[in-house]
């Protein structure tokens, strides 16, 4: 079995929390909350893809 890459688990949890934040912000009718959660989601997903590319380049994935 392969080793768990804990950084990817962290990115997945953060992305999930930001998606939940979008839902909560919609429920609260908070435009700033929606925009903030979307920005956090894009940043977390971007960091995840960048990290995955670095792992592939190093042959660790």
N, C-alpha and C positions, 0 to 999 in steps of 0.2 A: 504494500500500500504506500501511496505517496504521503509525504508530510503535509500537514495543514499549514497553509500560509495565513497566519493570523491577521496580517495587515488587510487581506482581502475580506476576511470575516468582519473586521472593523469597518471597512468601507461599505460593506453590504448593510450592516446595522445602521450606520449613519444615513445611508440613502433611504432605508426603510423609514427611519424616524423623520426624515425631511418630507417624505411622501405623506406620512401621517400628519405632519405639520400643515401640509397643504389642505388636507381634509378638515382639520380643526379650524384653520383660518377661514375656510369657506363657510363652515358652520357658524363661526363668530362674525362673519361678514367683514373681515379685516383685509383690506386690499394690501396693506403693508406686510401683513403676515403671509399672504399668498405669494407676493413678490419675493419676500425674504426667503421663504422656504424653497421657492423655485431656484433662486440664486444658489442657495446652499446645495441643493440637489445637483445642479449643473457642476458646481465646483467639486463635489465629492465624486461624481461619476467621472469627471475629467481626471482627477487625481488617480482614480482607480485604473483608468485606461493607460495613463502615463506610467504608472507603476507596473502594470502588466507588460507594457512594451519594454521596460527596462529589464524585467525578469526574463523575458524571452530573449533579449539581446545578450544577456549574460548566460543563457542556457540553464537557468534555474527553474524554468517552468516546464 
